[in-house]
Amino acid sequence: MAKVCLSDISKKFGDKEVLKNINLEIKDGEFCVLVGASGCGKSTLLRLIAGLETPSEGSIFIGDDLVNNVHPKDRNIAMVFQNYALYPHLSVFDNIALGLKVRNVAKCEIQRRVKRATEILKLEEYINSKPKELSGGQRQRVALARAIVREPKVFLMDEPLSNLDAKLRNEMRSEIKKLHTKLKTTFIYVTHDQVEALTMGDKICVLNGGNIQQFDNARNIYNHPKNIFVASFMGQNPMNIIEAVVKDGFLIFGNITLKVDTLPFVPIEDGKIYIGVRPENIVDTTNPMYPFNTIKFSSKITFEENLGSYKNVYFKIGGSEFCSIISSRIPKLENIDFSINPSNIKFFDYETKNLIEQPTEFNTFDLEH
């Protein structure tokens, strides 16, 4: 096992700078998720750690070793790719063992390592099967087993679940977390899926435009987003964000006007500001918290998405579209009365778009929402 440290890392492809002054320390045995939209630099960052790309500037350490000029095969890492990369003509055993055979590992040691990996990932009955005989989830487990037998210091995973259907993704998410718990090895995992990041990572590194926006645990990423980008990107439903103004003792956003002295916290006396509220914190009249929330309003529903036990309903506050999560048992209505607890409102600086921390107790989050 080993920690991974990136110091002042930048990467350019021609004139395009895809990573900008990245500083990141992933602790020994930690499960770190790199998350962001396509083109944010997360896969490039993983390839730099693997040695498949060379940094334009900066230093990469695995353990105490500077590895900038170390060949990928000598970095003692194992990488799991999105497309499995299995040899179709080889059996499961031979696919798992191939890397060890190339390194001239003794046959008895190969047998031991393959046996352990297939037991961990429940592949024993498929040991003589070819990849074409396996499901997508089973093929991905073979790819994981091939990484396990390397007994690396660090596991690198580049969107390994993106080719699977929703049910298999959920199953494999659990398998990978269980694998990390058993192996206690450093995992670095790339995904564009926010829910995947929140449910899997000990630490989450949110990237945008080649920069780290926030590096923290899931609870803080969700409840204390560092800026508007993180707030609106992380979560199955993004945070609702709207421009507001504080004027003459009132907070005004859209068609809602609130007296500042009735709110627990407003960070400015006069001027523009952004406010944000999570969809699950905008509740309808069937919610037990509705009567106790002091901000109440009615909105016309523009459309709704039924997701089984709950549904997303969309409406306008002023010219901005908002989303709320309500029970799917509520019939389709043209207008719904909502309420918000003012302590659940987040404030963001108008110029920097950074979070202004509130001196209040923060709510926990529910990943089902």
Secondary structure, DSSP 8 states (H G I E B T S, - for coil): ---EEEEEEEEEETTEEEEEEEEEEE-TT-EEEEE-STTSSHHHHHHHHHTSS--SEEEEEETTEE-TTS-GGGS-EEEE-TT----TTS-HHHHHHHHHHHTT--HHHHHHHHHHHHHHTT-GGGTT--GGGS-HHHHHHHHHHHHHTT--SEEEEESTTTTS-HHHHHHHHHHHHHHHHHH--EEEEEES-HHHHHHH-SEEEEEETTEEEEEE-HHHHHHS-SBHHHHHHSSSS--EEEEEEEETTEEEETTEEEEGGGSS--S-SSEEEEEEE-GGGEEETTSTTGGG-SEEEEEEEEEEEE-SSEEEEEEEETTEEEEEEEETTS---SEEEEEE-GGG-EEEETTT-BEE--SS------TT-
